[in-house]
Amino acid sequence: MMRTGESFDIFGQRLLLNKIKINLHIESEDRLRLVAIDLVQIEDLLMHKNVKRVLKGLAWLVLVGCLGFVCMIGFYVYMIYGIHPSDEGMGGLACEYDRNDHVIKAEMYRIQDGKRVITPVDPLLCQKQLADFPK
């Protein structure tokens, strides 16, 4: 016979006896007709534990998924807009034109010591560059 406060396993779940109602139906004096454990309460306890565990697992999966998504976006932003060690010494010509293809602004940029260094240049360089692209 189990006593209140003792625990036992049902379906791999550890339950305390004081959490379970015992229904006693007495047919006559000193005779027990039926002793039944209220299975509904046991099932509710098991269901509550399992639902809690599943929801906790889903919350962790969502958190890890969101963190992975944020890291992926950060990586792509770095790869597109960032300055990489392999870019060292590279550069190019940046030209701004008006609607009539006249040079408004001409700049040369170069990557030095991991930073983008921009210097103004002669607009004639842009005219030569524009000549390379026929209309």
C-alpha positions as CSV (number, residue, x, y, z in Angstrom):
1,M,0.0,0.0,0.0
2,M,1.4,3.4,-0.9
3,R,1.3,6.3,1.5
4,T,0.6,10.0,0.8
5,G,3.8,11.7,-0.3
6,E,5.3,8.6,-2.0
7,S,5.9,8.8,-5.7
8,F,5.5,6.4,-8.5
9,D,5.9,6.3,-12.3
10,I,3.1,6.4,-14.9
11,F,4.1,6.6,-18.6
12,G,7.6,7.7,-17.6
13,Q,6.2,10.6,-15.5
14,R,7.0,10.8,-11.8
15,L,3.8,11.6,-9.8
16,L,3.3,12.2,-6.1
17,L,0.4,10.2,-4.4
18,N,-1.0,13.3,-2.7
19,K,-1.8,14.8,-6.2
20,I,-4.2,11.9,-6.9
21,K,-7.7,11.7,-5.6
22,I,-8.9,8.2,-4.5
23,N,-12.6,7.5,-4.8
24,L,-14.0,5.1,-2.2
25,H,-17.5,3.6,-2.7
26,I,-18.6,1.7,0.4
27,E,-21.2,-1.0,-0.3
28,S,-21.7,-1.9,3.4
29,E,-19.8,-1.5,6.6
30,D,-16.2,-2.6,6.5
31,R,-16.4,-3.7,2.8
32,L,-15.0,-1.7,0.0
33,R,-16.7,-2.2,-3.3
34,L,-14.4,-0.1,-5.5
35,V,-11.2,1.8,-5.0
36,A,-10.3,3.7,-8.1
37,I,-7.7,6.3,-8.8
38,D,-9.2,9.3,-10.5
39,L,-7.5,8.8,-13.9
40,V,-8.8,12.1,-15.2
41,Q,-6.6,14.0,-12.8
42,I,-3.6,11.9,-13.6
43,E,-4.1,12.4,-17.3
44,D,-4.5,16.2,-16.7
45,L,-1.2,16.3,-14.8
46,L,0.6,14.3,-17.5
47,M,-1.0,16.5,-20.3
48,H,0.0,19.7,-18.5
49,K,3.6,18.5,-18.1
50,N,3.8,17.4,-21.7
51,V,2.2,20.5,-23.1
52,K,4.5,22.7,-21.1
53,R,7.6,20.7,-22.3
54,V,6.5,20.9,-26.0
55,L,5.8,24.7,-25.7
56,K,9.2,25.2,-24.1
57,G,10.8,23.3,-26.9
58,L,9.0,25.3,-29.5
59,A,9.9,28.6,-27.9
60,W,13.6,27.6,-28.0
61,L,13.3,26.6,-31.7
62,V,11.7,29.9,-32.5
63,L,14.4,31.8,-30.6
64,V,17.2,29.9,-32.3
65,G,15.6,30.4,-35.7
66,C,15.2,34.1,-35.2
67,L,18.8,34.4,-34.0
68,G,20.0,32.5,-37.0
69,F,17.9,34.8,-39.3
70,V,19.4,37.9,-37.7
71,C,22.9,36.5,-38.1
72,M,22.3,35.6,-41.7
73,I,21.1,39.1,-42.5
74,G,24.1,40.6,-40.7
75,F,26.4,38.4,-42.7
76,Y,24.9,39.4,-46.0
77,V,25.0,43.1,-45.1
78,Y,28.7,42.7,-44.2
79,M,29.5,40.8,-47.4
80,I,27.7,43.4,-49.6
81,Y,28.6,46.7,-47.9
82,G,31.6,45.8,-45.7
83,I,35.2,46.3,-46.4
84,H,37.0,42.9,-46.6
85,P,40.8,42.2,-46.2
86,S,40.9,41.0,-49.8
87,D,39.8,44.5,-50.9
88,E,43.0,46.1,-49.6
89,G,44.6,48.3,-52.3
90,M,41.6,48.0,-54.7
91,G,39.8,51.1,-55.8
92,G,37.7,52.7,-58.5
93,L,36.4,55.8,-60.1
94,A,33.0,57.2,-59.0
95,C,31.4,59.7,-61.3
96,E,28.1,61.7,-61.1
97,Y,26.4,63.0,-64.2
98,D,23.5,65.3,-64.9
99,R,20.8,64.6,-67.4
100,N,23.0,65.9,-70.3
101,D,25.8,63.5,-69.4
102,H,28.0,66.3,-68.0
103,V,30.2,65.3,-65.1
104,I,29.0,66.9,-61.8
105,K,31.4,65.2,-59.5
106,A,34.4,62.8,-59.9
107,E,36.0,60.9,-57.1
108,M,38.6,58.2,-56.9
109,Y,38.2,55.7,-54.0
110,R,40.8,53.3,-52.7
111,I,40.9,50.9,-49.8
112,Q,43.8,51.6,-47.5
113,D,44.3,50.1,-44.0
114,G,40.8,48.7,-44.0
115,K,39.2,52.1,-44.7
116,R,37.7,53.7,-47.8
117,V,39.8,56.8,-48.8
118,I,38.1,59.1,-51.2
119,T,40.0,61.8,-53.2
120,P,38.6,64.2,-55.8
121,V,40.0,63.7,-59.4
122,D,39.8,65.5,-62.7
123,P,36.4,65.1,-64.4
124,L,38.2,64.3,-67.7
125,L,38.8,60.8,-66.3
126,C,35.1,60.3,-66.2
127,Q,34.8,61.5,-69.8
128,K,37.2,58.8,-70.9
129,Q,35.3,56.2,-68.9
130,L,32.0,57.3,-70.5
131,A,33.6,56.9,-74.0
132,D,34.1,53.2,-73.2
133,F,30.3,52.7,-73.1
134,P,28.6,53.4,-76.4
135,K,25.0,54.6,-76.2
